[in-house]
Amino acid sequence: MKRYEDLSPSLRCIMTPGPVEVDPRVLRAMSFPVLGQFDPEFTGIMNETMEMLRELFATGNQWAYPVDGTSRSGIEAVMVSLIAPGDRVLIPIFGRFGHLLHEIAERCGAEVQVIEKTWGSVFDADEVIAAMDSFKPQVVAIVHGETSTGRVQPLAEIGRACRERDALLIVDAVATIGGVPVETDAWMLDAVIGGTQKCLSVPSGMAPVTYNARAEAKLLARKQVERGLRTGSEREGGLPPVRSNYLDLSMLQDYWSPLRLNHHTEMTSMLYALREGLRLTLEEGLAPRFARHKLHEQALLAGLAAMGLELYGDPASKLTVVTCVLIPEGVDGEAVRSMLLERFGIEIASSFGPLKGLIWRIGTMGFSCRENNVLRLLGALEAVLLRHGHILPAGQGVQAALDVYEAQGG
Ligand SMILES: Cc1ncc(COP(=O)(O)O)c(C=O)c1O
C-alpha cells in the first residue's frame, strides 16, 4: 500500500496579491472544536462576525455577512441576486477582474454594456457618468482595487451619480478591504464584496458581503423560500426567483437573521478564522492599519527605486497594497520568481493577459505587510537579479527602505 507522508508545508514569505501569510492567531482559531450550526454559542459567533463586518465595511447596513466560497462566490452571489435577466448593467473595466464582472453579468442574463480603460490607469468619474447617461443602467458593477494592474478606482463620485440616477452600484473590494479605506455608506455603495485571503490575512474560503436596503428591496422582490422549508405562511416576492440556490442572498439573509432559516451548513472553522481576522483588524484599528500598509508600500517603493527598477502604471492611481514592477529588459521574469521561491522562500506574483511576462506583482497585504518581509524581499531580489546578470547598484535597495523606516522612527 502506498504510504503518504505527514503534511509539512514550507514556511513561506508570501509577497503576492493573495493569498498571503495567515496570522498565527487565525490559524489557532481554526483548530478549535466544531460547534453545531444552531448551537447558541455558534449563532453568537455569527452575530459577532456580522457586527465586526459592519465596522470593517464602514456601514450601518443591517446585512453584512460572509458567503461561503472564495471571493468570487461573494461577487457571484451579489450579482446573480441583484441582476434580473434583461437588466441593463454597465461595467467599467480596467483590468482582469472587471472582465470577470462582465462575464458574470452576462451569465445572469443581463444586457451588458462595458467601457474599457487601458490597463494601468483608472476611470475619471465623468467617463462613467457619461456612459450611465447614455445607457441608463439599472446596475453598475466595478472593481475598487484591481490586483491585475495594481490600480485603485476612486468611487465617491460614481457612488453619488448612481444614487442620483437610481442605479445600484456593486463594488468588488476583494483586494482593498482591511488594507485601504472602503467607505460603503459615505461613498453610497449599494453592495460591496470583500476578500479574506488578502488584507485580512485569513485563508481563502469566505467572501464577506454587505448590501443596503435599496439592494435588499430588489432581492425581496425575487424572494422564494426553498420548497422543503415552506410552512405556508411565507411572503414571497412575486418576481422570478434568483437563478442560484446556493448564492441566493434572500435565502442567505434568512439564515443570518434571527429566523435562522436553514440553508447550507455553515463553515464552522472558516467562520472562526474570519472572526479572528476581524478581531485582529479592529484591535489594530482601521486607520492605523491603513497607515501601516502605506508605510510598508513606501519603504518597498524606495527600495525598488534605489535598485533602479521601474514601476508599471499611472502613479496617480497606484493601489497601496499591490506594486507592479516592470521586468528589466533581458531578464527572465519566471526564472527570477523561481529562484526567489526556491532559494529564499519568498513568493511574488507574475501577471495575467496582456501583462504576462512584462511585470511582477508584489503584494504588501495584511500579516505579510511588515518590515522584515519588505527588507528580506528587497535583499533577495537584488541578489537574484545580480545572479541573473542584471547590473544594479548593489546594497542600495535595502538601505533606502531602512531610511524610510528610520525616518518614521522605526
Ligand atoms: C480584485 C479581485 N477580485 C476578485 C478576485 C477573485 O477572488 P477568488 O480567487 O478568491 O475567488 C480576486 C482574486 O485574486 C481579486 O484580486
Ligand as a Chemical Component Dictionary entry (heavy atoms), coordinates in Angstrom:
data_LIG
# 
_chem_comp.id                   LIG 
_chem_comp.type                 NON-POLYMER 
_chem_comp.pdbx_formal_charge   0 
_chem_comp.three_letter_code    LIG 
# 
loop_
_chem_comp_atom.comp_id 
_chem_comp_atom.atom_id 
_chem_comp_atom.alt_atom_id 
_chem_comp_atom.type_symbol 
_chem_comp_atom.charge 
_chem_comp_atom.model_Cartn_x 
_chem_comp_atom.model_Cartn_y 
_chem_comp_atom.model_Cartn_z 
_chem_comp_atom.pdbx_ordinal 
LIG C1 C1 C 0 -9.846  42.155 -7.345 1  
LIG C2 C2 C 0 -10.196 40.690 -7.261 2  
LIG N1 N1 N 0 -11.472 40.318 -7.439 3  
LIG C3 C3 C 0 -11.840 39.033 -7.367 4  
LIG C4 C4 C 0 -10.944 38.026 -7.119 5  
LIG C5 C5 C 0 -11.401 36.591 -7.088 6  
LIG O1 O1 O 0 -11.185 36.040 -5.838 7  
LIG P1 P1 P 0 -11.114 34.481 -5.523 8  
LIG O2 O2 O 0 -9.941  33.945 -6.270 9  
LIG O3 O3 O 0 -10.923 34.436 -4.039 10 
LIG O4 O4 O 0 -12.393 33.872 -5.939 11 
LIG C6 C6 C 0 -9.603  38.368 -6.920 12 
LIG C7 C7 C 0 -8.602  37.309 -6.660 13 
LIG O5 O5 O 0 -7.430  37.431 -6.742 14 
LIG C8 C8 C 0 -9.218  39.738 -6.998 15 
LIG O6 O6 O 0 -7.944  40.115 -6.824 16 
# 
loop_
_chem_comp_bond.comp_id 
_chem_comp_bond.atom_id_1 
_chem_comp_bond.atom_id_2 
_chem_comp_bond.value_order 
_chem_comp_bond.pdbx_ordinal 
LIG C1 C2 SING 1  
LIG C2 N1 SING 2  
LIG C2 C8 DOUB 3  
LIG N1 C3 DOUB 4  
LIG C3 C4 SING 5  
LIG C4 C5 SING 6  
LIG C4 C6 DOUB 7  
LIG C5 O1 SING 8  
LIG O1 P1 SING 9  
LIG P1 O2 DOUB 10 
LIG P1 O3 SING 11 
LIG P1 O4 SING 12 
LIG C6 C7 SING 13 
LIG C6 C8 SING 14 
LIG C7 O5 DOUB 15 
LIG C8 O6 SING 16 
# 
